[in-house]
Amino acid sequence: MKQGFFEIIENLPLAEKVYKILLSGDCSAITAPGQFVNIKLDGLYLRRPISVCDLDGDRLTLIYKVVGKGTEELSKLKSGRLDVLSGLGNGYDIEKSGDSPLLIGGGVGVPPLYLLAKRLVASGKKASVILGFNTKSEIFYEDEFKAIGCKTEVTTVDGSYGKNGFVTAALPEEYTHVYTCGPEPMLRAVYGAIKTSGQFSFEERMGCGFGACMGCTCETVAGYKRICRDGPVLFKEEIKWRT
């Protein structure tokens, strides 16, 4: 984990209530796709955790959805500096992918899969991607995944674009490992539908973001783990769903 200031290069709308912010700063603490950063915003006590979408030298790309006061304030910033804790969380293990990994993202669970896809493709893997959204106006990054060589399919719940239905409706016959991120109902559905092992990135309300406050602790088959520090990525075999 490293604390530092990042300059805002741009902060633009990407889809309905979804923004992409490009930052410049010391990204050396970010070592794996699936990690996140924690951003301090003036006037707000708790930092806002946002998954890393892309990384290129000292340029950091984040994608976030405006869902409350914090993200609304973030969306208004067009320049200046942000106080950022970077390199948080464990991230995805790309060594477990096999030759034909499948990446499944739902809504704002899509961004952390982009850097993962880039790393997998660079290592010679044939990555396929399923992107799930509620409706056409919410879709983003379909072209970006295709541009790096991923076979990409989009699903929408209302059928307004791509395959009609949830992400599980688009599962291919063959894949060697699954990486997924999205809302918990989607993760549960993927868990029940896939036929291989996989890595699931969970969202949880966080206080500190680095394991000190214990606020994001959840139960797994191996005992209690902190989503911010021991996660956010858990292997399928670790998961114990809440009832």
C-alpha positions in Angstrom: 0.0 0.0 0.0 1.2 3.5 -0.8 -0.3 6.9 -0.2 0.4 9.7 -2.7 -1.1 12.5 -4.7 -2.4 11.9 -8.3 -3.1 14.6 -10.8 -6.4 14.5 -12.6 -5.8 14.4 -16.4 -9.4 13.9 -17.4 -12.7 12.9 -15.9 -15.4 12.3 -18.5 -18.8 10.5 -18.7 -18.6 7.1 -20.3 -22.1 5.7 -20.1 -25.3 6.4 -18.1 -24.0 7.6 -14.6 -20.6 6.0 -15.4 -17.4 8.0 -15.5 -13.8 7.4 -16.5 -11.1 9.3 -14.7 -7.5 9.3 -15.8 -4.9 10.0 -13.2 -1.1 10.5 -13.2 1.0 9.5 -10.2 3.2 6.8 -8.6 1.5 3.5 -9.5 4.3 1.3 -8.2 2.2 -0.2 -5.4 -0.3 -1.7 -7.9 1.1 -5.1 -8.7 -2.0 -7.2 -9.8 -5.2 -6.7 -11.8 -8.2 -6.6 -9.5 -6.6 -4.4 -6.9 -8.2 -1.2 -5.9 -7.4 2.4 -4.8 -9.0 4.4 -2.0 -9.6 8.1 -2.7 -10.0 10.9 -0.2 -12.5 13.6 -1.1 -12.8 17.0 0.6 -15.5 17.1 3.2 -16.1 13.4 3.4 -14.8 11.3 6.3 -14.4 7.9 4.5 -12.4 7.3 1.4 -14.0 5.9 -1.7 -12.7 2.5 -3.0 -12.5 2.1 -6.8 -11.1 -0.8 -8.7 -8.2 -0.3 -11.0 -9.3 -0.5 -14.7 -6.0 0.1 -16.5 -2.4 0.9 -15.8 0.3 2.3 -18.1 3.4 3.6 -16.5 2.3 6.5 -14.3 -1.1 6.7 -15.8 -4.0 5.1 -13.9 -7.5 4.6 -15.3 -10.5 4.2 -13.0 -14.1 3.7 -13.9 -16.8 4.4 -11.4 -20.6 4.8 -11.2 -22.3 7.8 -9.5 -24.3 6.2 -6.7 -24.0 8.6 -3.8 -22.5 11.8 -2.5 -18.9 10.7 -2.8 -19.0 9.6 -6.4 -21.1 12.6 -7.3 -18.5 14.9 -5.9 -15.8 12.9 -7.7 -17.6 13.3 -11.0 -17.5 17.1 -10.7 -13.7 17.3 -10.5 -12.0 18.2 -13.8 -8.5 19.1 -12.5 -6.4 19.2 -9.4 -4.9 16.5 -7.2 -6.4 13.6 -5.3 -5.0 11.9 -2.2 -5.0 8.2 -3.1 -4.1 5.0 -1.3 -3.0 2.6 -4.0 -2.1 -1.1 -4.2 -5.0 -2.3 -2.0 -6.4 -5.8 -2.0 -4.9 -9.0 -3.3 -6.0 -8.9 -7.0 -6.4 -11.8 -9.4 -4.0 -14.7 -9.8 -3.3 -15.0 -13.5 -1.2 -18.2 -13.0 -4.4 -20.2 -12.5 -6.0 -19.2 -15.8 -5.3 -22.2 -18.0 -5.2 -21.6 -21.8 -8.8 -20.4 -22.3 -9.9 -18.2 -19.3 -13.4 -16.7 -19.2 -13.9 -13.3 -17.7 -17.4 -12.3 -16.6 -18.3 -8.7 -15.5 -21.5 -7.1 -14.5 -22.0 -3.3 -14.6 -19.2 -1.5 -12.7 -17.7 -5.0 -12.1 -16.4 -4.8 -15.6 -13.5 -2.3 -15.1 -11.1 -4.6 -13.1 -11.4 -7.2 -15.8 -9.9 -5.0 -18.4 -6.3 -4.9 -17.0 -6.7 -8.6 -16.2 -7.6 -9.3 -19.9 -4.6 -7.3 -21.1 -2.3 -9.3 -18.9 -3.8 -12.6 -19.9 -3.6 -11.8 -23.6 0.0 -10.6 -23.3 0.9 -14.0 -21.7 -0.6 -15.8 -24.7 -4.0 -16.9 -23.3 -7.2 -17.0 -25.4 -9.4 -14.9 -23.1 -13.2 -14.7 -23.7 -15.3 -12.0 -22.0 -19.0 -11.7 -21.1 -20.1 -8.2 -20.2 -23.5 -7.9 -18.5 -25.7 -4.7 -18.2 -29.3 -3.8 -17.5 -29.8 -1.9 -20.8 -28.0 -0.5 -23.8 -27.4 3.0 -22.3 -25.2 1.5 -19.6 -22.8 -0.4 -21.8 -19.1 0.5 -21.9 -15.8 -1.0 -22.9 -17.1 -3.6 -25.4 -14.9 -2.2 -28.1 -11.9 -1.9 -25.8 -12.0 -5.6 -24.9 -12.4 -6.5 -28.6 -9.4 -4.3 -29.5 -7.0 -6.3 -27.3 -8.1 -9.5 -28.9 -10.8 -10.9 -26.5 -13.8 -12.7 -27.9 -16.5 -10.5 -26.3 -20.2 -11.0 -25.8 -22.6 -8.4 -24.2 -25.8 -9.3 -22.5 -28.6 -6.9 -21.4 -31.4 -7.8 -19.0 -34.0 -6.0 -21.2 -32.7 -7.3 -24.5 -32.0 -3.8 -25.9 -28.5 -4.9 -27.0 -26.6 -8.1 -27.5 -27.9 -11.3 -25.9 -31.1 -11.1 -24.0 -30.8 -12.1 -20.4 -28.2 -12.4 -17.6 -24.5 -13.2 -18.1 -25.1 -16.9 -17.3 -27.2 -17.1 -20.6 -24.0 -16.5 -22.6 -21.7 -19.1 -21.0 -19.6 -20.9 -23.6 -19.2 -24.7 -23.7 -15.4 -24.7 -23.0 -13.2 -22.6 -20.7 -10.4 -23.4 -18.3 -11.0 -20.9 -15.4 -13.4 -18.1 -14.6 -12.6 -14.6 -13.4 -15.6 -12.5 -12.3 -16.7 -9.3 -10.7 -20.1 -7.7 -10.2 -23.0 -7.5 -7.8 -23.5 -10.4 -5.4 -26.6 -11.8 -7.0 -24.6 -12.1 -10.3 -21.7 -13.7 -8.5 -24.1 -16.2 -6.9 -25.5 -17.1 -10.3 -22.1 -17.5 -11.9 -21.0 -19.6 -9.0 -23.9 -22.0 -9.5 -23.5 -22.1 -13.3 -19.8 -22.6 -14.0 -18.1 -25.9 -14.2 -14.5 -25.0 -13.4 -12.8 -23.2 -10.5 -12.8 -19.5 -10.5 -11.9 -16.2 -8.8 -14.7 -13.9 -7.5 -14.1 -10.3 -6.7 -16.5 -9.0 -4.0 -17.8 -5.6 -3.1 -18.2 -4.7 0.6 -18.7 -1.6 2.6 -15.3 -0.5 3.8 -14.0 1.8 6.5 -10.2 2.0 6.2 -9.6 -0.1 3.1 -6.5 -1.8 4.4 -7.6 -4.2 7.1 -7.3 -2.2 10.3 -10.9 -1.5 11.1 -12.3 -5.0 10.4 -15.5 -3.4 9.0 -15.6 -5.5 5.8 -15.0 -8.9 7.4 -16.9 -11.9 5.9 -17.1 -15.6 6.7 -15.4 -18.1 4.3 -15.0 -21.8 4.6 -11.5 -21.1 5.9 -12.7 -18.7 8.6 -13.3 -14.9 8.6 -11.5 -12.8 6.0 -11.3 -9.0 5.4 -12.5 -8.2 1.9 -10.2 -5.1 1.7 -7.0 -7.0 2.6 -7.5 -10.8 2.2 -9.8 -10.0 -0.8 -11.5 -8.6 -2.7 -10.8 -11.7 -4.7 -11.7 -15.1 -3.3 -11.4 -18.5 -5.0 -14.7 -20.3 -5.6 -13.7 -23.0 -3.2 -13.4 -20.5 -0.3 -16.8 -18.9 -0.7 -19.5 -19.3 1.9 -22.6 -17.5 0.9 -24.5 -15.4 3.4 -28.0 -16.6 4.1 
